[in-house]
């Protein structure tokens, strides 16, 4: 009997690739297609969103050599401060607005000064950040604005593409993103001089590394084969459940990173795969947006649960803020190990990752820590059917109403029995 794995929903709504994407005619380069879609003159392709951010920082630091600090929200991907350090700069953390992922404007203004090279407003989970306020604060101190749109390719803000409002913007083409070449990143820049500097910096620091590109080529082929409802258990679900049984939350969330991430050029074949798939991206985003808007009311109707929404964002997942940490943890104990695409964005606020060490501003970020403790995500993948989504809603509502263990912090330690 052939082994047939169970269907599994991914944690994010990535656009699947098909056999037609792997070979055939390429009508225009990926960078040109992306530039036209985003409404910019040019895009630059790097080997990851993190690499794109590193290239941008390295280029900008050459324009303001006396400025060494980069201001970021205290809750974001741990790769962000690692990229800052890889560029020879220092991260400075700013606390969030209460109950939100965006930086607190007053704290942001107070954190800026003569040492500030750039402010990084972050469009998290397809939801858009307040770039206008960040830009005004940056202008007052002579800093750049770098939009982190890694999770927001296709989102719009005030009628323009998210990522194109600041001086620089970057997007991720990693596994599970709307458009994926397994690992990749796009860069855009508003000013001609900055764009030229970024182009030259990319050529200088991202050389040709055949070993890394061969690895990414194999991984992209595997991703094409396994990013399917019955293939995801092998590539994602089973490793997730093994990590949870060990009580390894960072492993379950895929958050073991270090500063020695790859910097290399993307090969011709992976560029071509992205270009062939690109024409399906806008319809895919429209379809998942319609699904998210249809499902959002079921979540917002649950007492005490806040589901984040805006007019122009994309919807890789539905981002929820739970009433308290114990309720969030109780939901995850029932659903994270299931096959329903319920997960966490990031396990900790940035100061609480041991491998990141001490960062300026990290000693006073209560809102970021609260946000990390109360958030969870529900996939917006089309592979989570209506019946499964209703089950997820029912579990969340029942848990919120019962609020089990609300006075028992640390309930996440019981993973072995919960997922066995």
ROMI-201089 format. One line per 2 residues: their letters; for each residue y negated, z negated, x negated of N, C-alpha, C. Coordinates in steps of 0.02 Angstrom, whole numbers, plus 50000, padded with zeros to 5 digits. Last residue first. Example, Ala and Ser with C-alpha at 12.3 -4.5 7.8 and 13.67 -1.06 7.14 Angstrom:
SA> 50112:49646:49358:50053:49643:49316:49998:49606:49355  50284:49610:49340:50225:49610:49385:50165:49610:49340
//
This chain:
XX> 49274:48927:49933:49344:48937:49913:49382:48976:49966  49146:48897:49963:49162:48967:49956:49235:48980:49937
XX> 49136:48758:49977:49104:48801:50026:49127:48873:50022  49198:48699:49870:49230:48694:49935:49200:48741:49985
XX> 49103:48741:49771:49174:48755:49765:49210:48751:49831  48971:48700:49804:48991:48769:49814:49066:48779:49812
XX> 48892:48582:49814:48957:48585:49845:48985:48654:49853  48763:48583:49768:48816:48568:49719:48885:48575:49748
XX> 48668:48600:49863:48697:48661:49835:48752:48646:49785  48610:48480:49896:48670:48498:49933:48704:48560:49905
XX> 48496:48428:49841:48550:48443:49795:48614:48462:49831  48446:48304:49962:48431:48357:49914:48488:48366:49865
XX> 48469:48253:50105:48515:48252:50049:48499:48309:50001  48410:48255:50226:48388:48202:50181:48433:48197:50120
XX> 48472:48357:50292:48402:48367:50274:48375:48311:50229  48605:48374:50332:48591:48357:50262:48518:48361:50243
XX> 48572:48494:50460:48618:48448:50426:48596:48436:50355  48495:48548:50574:48464:48522:50512:48510:48473:50476
XX> 48519:48601:50699:48557:48542:50678:48525:48507:50619  48426:48705:50699:48427:48657:50754:48463:48593:50733
XX> 48460:48772:50582:48392:48745:50590:48391:48692:50644  48591:48810:50612:48578:48765:50556:48509:48733:50561
XX> 48574:48897:50719:48615:48837:50728:48601:48786:50673  48495:48996:50656:48468:48957:50711:48507:48892:50721
XX> 48585:49046:50558:48520:49017:50539:48493:48972:50594  48689:49092:50639:48701:49040:50589:48636:49006:50570
XX> 48623:49191:50713:48653:49134:50748:48666:49076:50700  48586:49282:50614:48534:49247:50653:48562:49185:50687
XX> 48715:49324:50575:48671:49291:50527:48617:49251:50564  48757:49384:50695:48793:49326:50669:48750:49288:50620
XX> 48667:49490:50702:48664:49438:50754:48701:49376:50731  48714:49563:50592:48647:49534:50590:48640:49479:50643
XX> 48839:49600:50641:48835:49556:50582:48766:49524:50577  48800:49683:50746:48841:49624:50760:48837:49574:50702
XX> 48728:49785:50679:48694:49741:50726:48734:49677:50740  48775:49793:50503:48770:49818:50571:48741:49765:50618
XX> 48722:49828:50354:48729:49766:50393:48720:49786:50466  48695:49953:50307:48765:49934:50311:48776:49865:50341
XX> 48560:49968:50293:48590:49995:50354:48663:49976:50362  48488:49819:50227:48531:49877:50217:48557:49902:50285
XX> 48410:49710:50218:48391:49760:50268:48431:49824:50259  48474:49544:50194:48470:49614:50176:48446:49657:50235
XX> 48375:49405:50189:48427:49438:50229:48421:49512:50216  48336:49267:50081:48327:49337:50102:48388:49360:50142
XX> 48242:49113:50073:48304:49151:50068:48290:49222:50094  48147:48972:50016:48155:49042:50034:48227:49065:50031
XX> 48126:48841:49972:48133:48853:50045:48146:48925:50064  48110:48828:49836:48159:48785:49869:48172:48804:49942
XX> 48006:48913:49805:48072:48927:49777:48126:48888:49814  47901:48846:49869:47921:48912:49892:47991:48929:49867
XX> 47893:48730:49792:47911:48725:49863:47935:48792:49890  47852:48787:49672:47916:48753:49675:47940:48745:49748
XX> 47728:48837:49711:47779:48883:49687:47848:48851:49690  47662:48718:49742:47675:48766:49795:47728:48817:49775
XX> 47652:48649:49618:47693:48622:49673:47709:48673:49727  47621:48667:49475:47635:48722:49521:47677:48699:49581
XX> 47583:48614:49338:47552:48598:49402:47559:48657:49450  47634:48655:49218:47642:48584:49234:47614:48566:49303
XX> 47607:48786:49186:47670:48770:49219:47680:48699:49239  47495:48817:49112:47488:48813:49184:47551:48790:49220
XX> 47589:48897:48985:47525:48870:49007:47520:48872:49083  47760:48855:48972:47709:48906:48983:47646:48873:49007
XX> 47909:48817:48883:47845:48794:48910:47796:48853:48916  48061:48908:48926:48021:48861:48888:47955:48844:48922
XX> 48154:48994:48977:48085:49018:48971:48041:48971:48931  48277:48934:48992:48269:48981:48937:48199:49009:48930
XX> 48266:48852:49107:48268:48822:49041:48254:48871:48985  48156:48873:49235:48209:48910:49199:48211:48883:49128
XX> 48046:48809:49287:48110:48775:49292:48169:48815:49266  47929:48882:49288:47935:48827:49240:48004:48795:49238
XX> 47953:48979:49396:47960:48997:49326:47965:48937:49278  48060:48917:49526:47993:48933:49502:47998:48941:49426
XX> 48229:48986:49541:48179:48934:49524:48108:48962:49524  48300:49098:49588:48327:49030:49597:48274:48977:49588
XX> 48235:49225:49690:48240:49196:49624:48258:49123:49632  48293:49260:49822:48254:49303:49779:48261:49283:49707
XX> 48460:49243:49882:48397:49212:49860:48359:49263:49819  48546:49307:50029:48540:49289:49959:48476:49250:49946
XX> 48657:49399:50128:48608:49344:50127:48606:49318:50055  48754:49499:50152:48692:49515:50117:48638:49463:50120
XX> 48876:49466:50207:48822:49486:50252:48755:49498:50218  48993:49410:50165:48982:49481:50151:48923:49510:50190
XX> 48961:49246:50095:48989:49292:50145:48974:49363:50125  48894:49166:50010:48959:49191:49987:48992:49238:50037
XX> 48784:49135:50089:48774:49170:50025:48840:49201:50001  48817:49064:50209:48807:49136:50211:48802:49170:50142
XX> 48834:48927:50198:48875:48963:50247:48872:49039:50237  48744:48892:50101:48814:48871:50093:48860:48908:50141
XX> 48626:48939:50158:48656:48976:50102:48728:48955:50090  48603:48840:50254:48614:48910:50275:48649:48948:50220
XX> 48585:48730:50170:48640:48730:50218:48655:48800:50243  48469:48767:50102:48531:48761:50065:48592:48762:50112
XX> 48376:48763:50208:48388:48825:50171:48456:48823:50136  48384:48626:50238:48404:48676:50288:48418:48743:50255
XX> 48336:48571:50119:48403:48554:50141:48428:48604:50193  48202:48619:50110:48253:48640:50061:48324:48628:50086
XX> 48134:48672:50269:48140:48627:50212:48197:48650:50168  48117:48786:50352:48077:48724:50363:48078:48676:50304
XX> 48105:48940:50254:48139:48893:50297:48099:48828:50303  48050:49099:50252:48031:49033:50228:48059:48982:50278
XX> 48125:49256:50213:48116:49200:50259:48095:49137:50221  48120:49427:50210:48106:49368:50170:48087:49310:50217
XX> 48231:49556:50220:48187:49513:50261:48181:49446:50225  48229:49690:50099:48261:49634:50134:48208:49600:50177
XX> 48158:49804:50077:48224:49797:50046:48264:49741:50077  48042:49874:50150:48086:49822:50176:48154:49823:50141
XX> 47867:49894:50111:47935:49919:50118:47980:49860:50135  47707:49874:50199:47759:49859:50150:47823:49898:50161
XX> 47601:49883:50287:47615:49939:50244:47672:49929:50195  47585:49767:50369:47584:49834:50399:47611:49888:50353
XX> 47701:49631:50347:47635:49661:50341:47641:49733:50366  47789:49473:50345:47780:49542:50369:47709:49565:50352
XX> 47911:49346:50332:47852:49379:50305:47850:49452:50328  47956:49226:50446:47977:49289:50416:47915:49328:50395
XX> 47988:49057:50457:47934:49107:50450:47962:49168:50415  48058:48943:50569:48072:48995:50519:48014:49044:50518
XX> 48034:48856:50673:48027:48830:50605:48039:48881:50551  48144:48932:50788:48093:48881:50775:48093:48859:50702
XX> 48161:49104:50791:48196:49042:50772:48144:48989:50754  48087:49218:50806:48096:49176:50866:48132:49110:50851
XX> 48095:49286:50690:48033:49249:50702:48039:49204:50764  48220:49348:50706:48211:49296:50656:48149:49254:50670
XX> 48199:49439:50807:48255:49392:50813:48249:49334:50764  48091:49517:50760:48081:49468:50814:48137:49418:50822
XX> 48153:49600:50655:48109:49545:50639:48100:49495:50697  48222:49711:50697:48259:49649:50687:48215:49588:50676
XX> 48131:49814:50704:48172:49800:50763:48207:49732:50758  48082:49814:50576:48036:49796:50630:48074:49781:50695
XX> 48197:49857:50507:48168:49791:50495:48124:49769:50552  48213:49988:50557:48265:49938:50568:48237:49868:50559
XX> 48096:50049:50511:48108:50045:50583:48161:49992:50598  48121:50038:50373:48063:50005:50403:48072:49997:50478
XX> 48231:50119:50358:48240:50047:50348:48180:50008:50374  48169:50245:50389:48226:50220:50428:48235:50144:50420
XX> 48071:50256:50291:48052:50257:50362:48107:50228:50405  48151:50257:50176:48104:50202:50187:48082:50199:50259
XX> 48218:50380:50198:48256:50317:50194:48211:50257:50206  48113:50474:50195:48151:50462:50257:48191:50397:50257
XX> 48076:50452:50055:48029:50438:50110:48066:50430:50177  48197:50490:49983:48169:50423:49980:48123:50407:50039
XX> 48247:50616:49975:48274:50573:50028:48240:50506:50032  48192:50674:49864:48171:50700:49929:48197:50658:49987
XX> 48257:50616:49753:48190:50593:49773:48171:50615:49843  48375:50659:49700:48378:50612:49756:48310:50598:49788
XX> 48334:50740:49594:48372:50770:49649:48373:50725:49711  48270:50646:49512:48232:50701:49541:48268:50732:49600
XX> 48375:50562:49472:48320:50535:49512:48280:50590:49546  48450:50657:49399:48480:50623:49458:48424:50596:49503
XX> 48361:50687:49296:48378:50739:49345:48409:50708:49408  48360:50568:49224:48297:50593:49253:48313:50644:49308
XX> 48492:50569:49182:48470:50518:49231:48403:50537:49262  48489:50681:49094:48532:50681:49153:48509:50629:49204
XX> 48397:50650:48991:48384:50705:49037:48425:50701:49101  48368:50471:48967:48397:50536:48954:48385:50587:49009
XX> 48231:50371:48925:48280:50389:48977:48303:50461:48965  48213:50277:48775:48195:50333:48817:48251:50348:48867
XX> 48203:50096:48771:48227:50161:48747:48207:50215:48796  48228:49936:48754:48170:49980:48757:48192:50047:48728
XX> 48319:49798:48827:48315:49865:48796:48247:49898:48805  48272:49627:48786:48294:49678:48834:48283:49747:48803
XX> 48258:49501:48719:48281:49561:48685:48309:49613:48734  48231:49389:48792:48174:49430:48773:48195:49495:48739
XX> 48352:49377:48926:48321:49355:48864:48269:49406:48843  48428:49311:49077:48390:49361:49041:48369:49332:48973
XX> 48518:49285:49212:48523:49268:49141:48489:49324:49101  48522:49308:49350:48459:49290:49318:48467:49263:49247
XX> 48607:49336:49461:48597:49385:49408:48535:49372:49368  48639:49242:49553:48579:49280:49567:48565:49333:49513
XX> 48753:49188:49494:48758:49218:49561:48698:49262:49577  48697:49137:49377:48744:49192:49373:48752:49226:49440
XX> 48620:49035:49432:48587:49089:49396:48633:49149:49388  48721:48954:49488:48673:48988:49532:48636:49044:49496
XX> 48872:48910:49471:48826:48945:49427:48776:48985:49469  48980:48850:49527:48916:48816:49534:48862:48847:49491
XX> 49094:48922:49528:49080:48884:49467:49018:48842:49473  49079:48985:49649:49133:48936:49643:49124:48893:49580
XX> 48976:49071:49615:48962:49016:49661:49017:48963:49657  49045:49162:49533:48990:49122:49505:48975:49062:49550
XX> 49133:49218:49626:49159:49181:49568:49105:49136:49538  49043:49281:49712:49082:49224:49737:49114:49184:49680
XX> 48990:49380:49627:48947:49330:49658:48987:49269:49679  49104:49458:49596:49071:49420:49544:49024:49366:49571
XX> 49125:49506:49733:49174:49463:49700:49144:49426:49640  49003:49583:49760:49026:49525:49800:49073:49479:49764
XX> 48985:49688:49659:48936:49636:49674:48968:49574:49706  49089:49776:49635:49032:49776:49590:48986:49716:49599
XX> 49184:49748:49736:49204:49750:49666:49144:49741:49619  49107:49755:49851:49143:49693:49836:49163:49691:49762
XX> 49058:49884:49856:49013:49831:49834:49049:49766:49819  49142:49975:49911:49142:49970:49839:49102:49911:49814
XX> 49125:49981:50046:49189:49956:50022:49193:49952:49946  48991:50026:50060:49013:49964:50093:49079:49936:50067
XX> 48933:50073:49896:48960:50092:49961:48985:50028:49994  48916:50096:49752:48865:50073:49798:48880:50101:49868
XX> 49017:50158:49677:49031:50092:49706:48977:50066:49753  48972:50284:49630:49038:50277:49660:49045:50213:49701
XX> 48847:50256:49577:48853:50309:49628:48919:50301:49665  48883:50162:49481:48841:50142:49538:48847:50192:49594
XX> 48951:50242:49390:48986:50190:49427:48948:50167:49488  48843:50320:49346:48901:50353:49378:48941:50302:49419
XX> 48766:50219:49290:48740:50256:49347:48796:50293:49384  48848:50178:49185:48833:50131:49239:48806:50167:49301
XX> 48846:50292:49105:48909:50270:49134:48896:50223:49193  48709:50289:49074:48738:50348:49106:48804:50329:49140
XX> 48695:50169:49006:48662:50177:49071:48689:50237:49109  48771:50200:48890:48791:50145:48935:48759:50154:49004
XX> 48693:50304:48838:48762:50317:48858:48787:50262:48906  48578:50232:48809:48575:50284:48860:48645:50303:48883
XX> 48622:50145:48708:48597:50118:48771:48597:50172:48826  48660:50241:48610:48708:50193:48637:48686:50164:48703
XX> 48544:50315:48578:48600:50347:48613:48649:50297:48644  48386:50289:48590:48443:50246:48573:48504:50272:48610
XX> 48229:50335:48544:48291:50362:48570:48349:50320:48544  48101:50209:48579:48132:50264:48543:48196:50287:48577
XX> 47969:50143:48627:48031:50158:48664:48062:50220:48632  47855:50135:48549:47899:50077:48551:47964:50089:48588
XX> 47793:50264:48552:47800:50226:48490:47853:50172:48494  47789:50311:48681:47824:50352:48631:47838:50312:48567
XX> 47712:50207:48737:47781:50219:48759:47820:50259:48708  47590:50230:48674:47627:50168:48661:47700:50176:48681
XX> 47549:50352:48728:47563:50348:48657:47604:50286:48639  47536:50312:48863:47581:50366:48845:47600:50361:48771
XX> 47437:50215:48854:47504:50196:48877:47555:50249:48858  47330:50295:48812:47354:50240:48770:47424:50219:48789
XX> 47314:50376:48923:47332:50406:48859:47359:50353:48811  47278:50280:49018:47338:50320:49028:47362:50351:48962
XX> 47157:50236:48964:47213:50189:48969:47279:50228:48977  47083:50354:48978:47093:50325:48912:47152:50276:48912
XX> 47085:50375:49118:47114:50424:49073:47129:50394:49004  47133:50246:49232:47084:50272:49184:47118:50320:49134
XX> 47246:50209:49307:47189:50240:49340:47143:50276:49291  47421:50235:49289:47359:50206:49264:47300:50245:49292
XX> 47594:50194:49314:47535:50232:49332:47474:50196:49304  47767:50203:49276:47701:50176:49260:47647:50222:49286
XX> 47932:50161:49325:47877:50208:49326:47811:50171:49313  48094:50133:49258:48030:50107:49280:47977:50160:49276
XX> 48270:50096:49270:48214:50140:49255:48150:50108:49281  48442:50096:49294:48386:50060:49265:48331:50111:49249
XX> 48494:50179:49402:48526:50117:49379:48476:50072:49344  48400:50247:49466:48436:50282:49413:48473:50231:49371
XX> 48356:50234:49637:48385:50203:49578:48413:50256:49531  48246:50190:49762:48270:50246:49722:48295:50217:49656
XX> 48247:50054:49807:48246:50111:49853:48271:50174:49821  48368:49960:49707:48301:49977:49729:48304:50038:49775
XX> 48498:49949:49662:48481:49916:49724:48410:49928:49748  48455:49961:49493:48509:49960:49542:48487:49921:49603
XX> 48282:50013:49470:48344:49979:49451:48396:49984:49507  48155:50063:49457:48207:50108:49482:48276:50080:49465
XX> 48000:49983:49488:48068:49980:49462:48112:50032:49496  47831:50013:49436:47883:50012:49487:47951:50010:49453
XX> 47660:49965:49400:47727:49985:49380:47777:49972:49436  47489:50005:49364:47540:49982:49410:47608:50003:49384
XX> 47322:49969:49311:47389:49993:49296:47436:49967:49350  47209:49930:49378:47202:49973:49320:47268:50006:49302
XX> 47253:49938:49555:47231:49905:49494:47219:49955:49438  47304:50025:49650:47238:49994:49662:47210:49961:49599
XX> 47432:50070:49646:47380:50116:49623:47310:50088:49631  47518:49980:49701:47528:49995:49630:47474:50040:49602
XX> 47534:50056:49858:47534:49994:49819:47553:50011:49747  47442:50198:49903:47505:50171:49878:47494:50105:49842
XX> 47323:50169:50035:47343:50198:49971:47407:50164:49946  47289:50100:50150:47294:50172:50153:47314:50207:50089
XX> 47296:49965:50115:47232:49995:50133:47233:50071:50128  47443:50001:50040:47394:49946:50046:47327:49979:50057
XX> 47618:50037:50053:47547:50057:50053:47504:49996:50065  47773:50066:49965:47728:50024:50006:47657:50051:50002
XX> 47839:50141:49872:47835:50168:49941:47792:50126:49986  47901:50011:49782:47891:50083:49780:47894:50110:49851
XX> 47913:49870:49766:47872:49897:49820:47856:49971:49812  47958:49796:49662:47998:49794:49723:47963:49830:49781
XX> 47860:49820:49566:47930:49834:49550:47973:49838:49612  47725:49812:49559:47753:49842:49619:47826:49860:49608
XX> 47610:49724:49493:47683:49723:49490:47709:49747:49557  47464:49790:49430:47501:49777:49492:47576:49779:49478
XX> 47351:49725:49326:47415:49761:49324:47453:49743:49387  47185:49728:49284:47231:49712:49338:47293:49757:49332
XX> 47095:49657:49143:47128:49712:49179:47168:49684:49237  46940:49564:49132:47012:49572:49124:47036:49634:49161
XX> 46809:49518:49142:46823:49573:49097:46897:49585:49085  46779:49427:49238:46797:49400:49173:46815:49455:49122
XX> 46752:49496:49352:46704:49445:49332:46719:49418:49262  46865:49574:49368:46802:49607:49349:46752:49556:49324
XX> 46958:49477:49410:46967:49510:49346:46901:49542:49322  46907:49447:49536:46909:49394:49485:46916:49425:49416
XX> 46925:49572:49597:46858:49543:49593:46856:49489:49539  47064:49585:49589:47021:49633:49554:46950:49606:49546
XX> 47109:49482:49672:47127:49481:49601:47081:49527:49561  47058:49529:49794:47033:49466:49765:47049:49463:49690
XX> 47135:49649:49805:47061:49650:49808:47032:49587:49776  47268:49619:49811:47243:49649:49749:47167:49647:49747
XX> 47370:49520:49878:47297:49528:49885:47270:49554:49819  47529:49606:49902:47486:49551:49880:47413:49569:49889
XX> 47655:49654:50022:47599:49669:49978:47555:49608:49964  47832:49660:50014:47772:49634:50046:47714:49641:49996
XX> 47937:49696:49933:47908:49747:49976:47847:49725:50014  47960:49580:49858:48007:49599:49910:47980:49651:49958
XX> 47791:49564:49818:47858:49534:49814:47901:49556:49873  47679:49618:49716:47703:49638:49782:47777:49619:49786
XX> 47570:49521:49624:47640:49542:49631:47657:49556:49703  47441:49534:49503:47460:49522:49573:47528:49555:49586
XX> 47406:49488:49355:47462:49526:49381:47477:49505:49454  47273:49511:49242:47298:49474:49301:47351:49519:49333
XX> 47246:49512:49065:47263:49544:49128:47284:49493:49180  47185:49435:48963:47192:49508:48955:47202:49541:49023
XX> 47087:49297:48941:47127:49333:48991:47127:49408:48978  47003:49225:48863:47068:49242:48834:47110:49285:48880
XX> 46893:49195:48939:46884:49244:48885:46950:49265:48853  46977:49173:49097:46925:49159:49048:46923:49212:48995
XX> 47061:49100:49238:47035:49158:49200:46980:49137:49152  47091:48992:49315:47135:49006:49258:47107:49061:49213
XX> 47003:48992:49421:46996:48938:49371:47037:48953:49308  47051:49100:49495:46984:49104:49465:46976:49052:49410
XX> 47175:49045:49534:47172:49105:49493:47105:49111:49458  47138:48940:49614:47172:48925:49551:47171:48986:49505
XX> 47080:49013:49718:47040:48965:49680:47072:48949:49613  47189:49094:49765:47128:49124:49736:47086:49075:49695
XX> 47357:49078:49726:47301:49043:49757:47235:49068:49726  47460:49224:49733:47425:49172:49695:47368:49142:49735
XX> 47590:49241:49859:47532:49265:49822:47497:49208:49786  47689:49191:49939:47708:49212:49872:47649:49233:49829
XX> 47662:49037:50036:47656:49109:50025:47675:49125:49953  47644:48900:50056:47686:48938:50102:47684:49013:50093
XX> 47486:48896:49980:47538:48858:50015:47577:48902:50063  47475:49015:49846:47448:48988:49908:47502:48949:49943
XX> 47544:48960:49686:47540:49003:49744:47495:48973:49799  47478:48937:49519:47514:48916:49578:47500:48963:49637
XX> 47497:49032:49374:47451:49010:49427:47493:48993:49488  47531:49032:49199:47554:49029:49268:47499:49003:49314
XX> 47516:49143:49070:47484:49085:49100:47501:49086:49174  47605:49207:48929:47596:49202:49001:47558:49139:49020
XX> 47542:49291:48787:47563:49228:48816:47553:49228:48891  47607:49427:48683:47556:49393:48721:47584:49329:48751
XX> 47697:49518:48630:47658:49477:48584:47602:49438:48617  47780:49581:48716:47720:49618:48697:47675:49578:48650
XX> 47869:49481:48741:47893:49538:48701:47833:49580:48677  47793:49402:48826:47806:49379:48758:47830:49435:48713
XX> 47798:49485:48939:47733:49466:48910:47742:49443:48838  47934:49488:48964:47900:49550:48945:47833:49534:48912
XX> 47952:49355:49003:47986:49380:48944:47954:49444:48919  47879:49347:49123:47854:49312:49063:47889:49334:48999
XX> 47969:49440:49195:47897:49452:49188:47869:49413:49128  48098:49396:49209:48086:49448:49160:48011:49460:49147
XX> 48098:49310:49317:48093:49281:49250:48082:49333:49195  47996:49359:49454:48056:49372:49414:48047:49344:49344
XX> 47904:49217:49518:47916:49289:49512:47978:49297:49469  47794:49097:49535:47858:49116:49565:47863:49192:49563
XX> 47672:49090:49479:47722:49043:49453:47790:49052:49486  47595:49248:49441:47613:49195:49488:47670:49153:49461
XX> 47502:49266:49285:47554:49287:49332:47567:49231:49383  47399:49327:49160:47405:49279:49216:47453:49307:49268
XX> 47406:49327:48990:47419:49368:49049:47436:49321:49106  47307:49311:48842:47342:49281:48899:47349:49331:48957
XX> 47231:49362:48738:47303:49353:48727:47341:49327:48787  47100:49452:48671:47126:49424:48733:47202:49422:48731
XX> 47062:49519:48561:47047:49448:48562:47073:49414:48625  47089:49654:48583:47132:49616:48537:47120:49541:48537
XX> 47090:49761:48689:47055:49696:48691:47094:49646:48648  47165:49872:48670:47097:49883:48692:47056:49818:48693
XX> 47290:49825:48641:47254:49861:48589:47182:49876:48606  47332:49777:48760:47312:49728:48710:47277:49761:48651
XX> 47370:49892:48827:47307:49860:48845:47284:49809:48793  47494:49920:48762:47438:49967:48759:47372:49933:48774
XX> 47569:49808:48797:47558:49824:48726:47499:49871:48718  47569:49819:48937:47537:49762:48904:47521:49777:48831
XX> 47642:49940:48954:47574:49933:48979:47537:49877:48944  47766:49905:48896:47727:49961:48869:47654:49954:48890
XX> 47804:49803:48985:47794:49789:48914:47752:49843:48881  47818:49874:49105:47769:49820:49100:47753:49805:49027
XX> 47925:49957:49068:47861:49986:49087:47805:49935:49081  48025:49861:49047:48002:49901:48990:47934:49932:49006
XX> 48039:49819:49180:48018:49771:49128:47992:49808:49067  48087:49934:49240:48022:49908:49260:47995:49859:49209
XX> 48156:50040:49111:48162:49987:49162:48091:49969:49184  48127:50147:49029:48197:50132:49042:48209:50075:49091
XX> 47994:50247:49104:48022:50205:49052:48092:50183:49073  47886:50379:49142:47952:50350:49153:47973:50310:49092
XX> 47730:50392:49217:47766:50389:49154:47831:50352:49166  47633:50505:49317:47674:50444:49309:47712:50450:49244
XX> 47473:50566:49365:47529:50567:49318:47568:50502:49325  47375:50561:49464:47380:50619:49420:47445:50623:49383
XX> 47434:50506:49626:47403:50495:49561:47413:50557:49518  47506:50492:49746:47437:50513:49748:47400:50500:49683
XX> 47639:50469:49756:47596:50410:49750:47522:50428:49752  47688:50599:49761:47701:50554:49817:47653:50494:49816
XX> 47650:50650:49636:47626:50682:49698:47632:50634:49757  47722:50563:49553:47649:50566:49549:47620:50597:49613
XX> 47855:50593:49585:47828:50526:49598:47752:50526:49598  47863:50725:49539:47875:50709:49610:47846:50642:49628
XX> 47839:50704:49403:47793:50745:49442:47801:50731:49516  47950:50627:49365:47882:50600:49357:47831:50639:49398
XX> 48057:50715:49391:48050:50652:49429:47979:50625:49424  48013:50890:49394:48030:50828:49360:48019:50767:49404
XX> 48085:51000:49518:48026:50972:49484:48046:50909:49449  48212:51048:49548:48154:51089:49565:48089:51065:49532
XX> 48362:51064:49480:48307:51016:49481:48243:51055:49491  48525:51105:49538:48457:51125:49522:48409:51066:49526
XX> 48664:51002:49481:48632:51054:49520:48560:51065:49498  48725:50832:49498:48721:50897:49465:48689:50948:49511
XX> 48713:50715:49568:48737:50711:49499:48733:50778:49462  48681:50729:49699:48628:50705:49655:48648:50709:49581
XX> 48797:50763:49762:48747:50816:49752:48691:50795:49706  48861:50641:49775:48884:50687:49724:48834:50742:49710
XX> 48729:50518:49803:48787:50558:49821:48805:50606:49766  48666:50350:49816:48667:50416:49785:48731:50452:49806
XX> 48581:50247:49937:48640:50268:49901:48632:50338:49871  48442:50146:49919:48463:50211:49944:48524:50234:49904
XX> 48456:49971:49954:48447:50026:49908:48472:50091:49939  48414:49836:50018:48426:49902:50048:48409:49957:49998
XX> 48502:49697:49944:48442:49737:49956:48462:49805:49984  48628:49642:49939:48572:49597:49952:48507:49634:49966
XX> 48749:49743:50034:48714:49724:49973:48656:49677:49989  48893:49701:50127:48824:49723:50128:48790:49701:50063
XX> 49059:49760:50125:49011:49711:50099:48941:49741:50103  49223:49773:50189:49155:49798:50188:49108:49742:50164
XX> 49363:49736:50081:49324:49728:50142:49254:49757:50133  49465:49858:49995:49420:49799:49997:49382:49797:50062
XX> 49622:49904:49998:49561:49924:50032:49516:49863:50037  49753:49961:49900:49706:49905:49911:49642:49932:49942
XX> 49891:50045:49971:49829:50048:49933:49785:49988:49951  50060:50000:49957:50000:50000:50000:49938:50000:49955
//
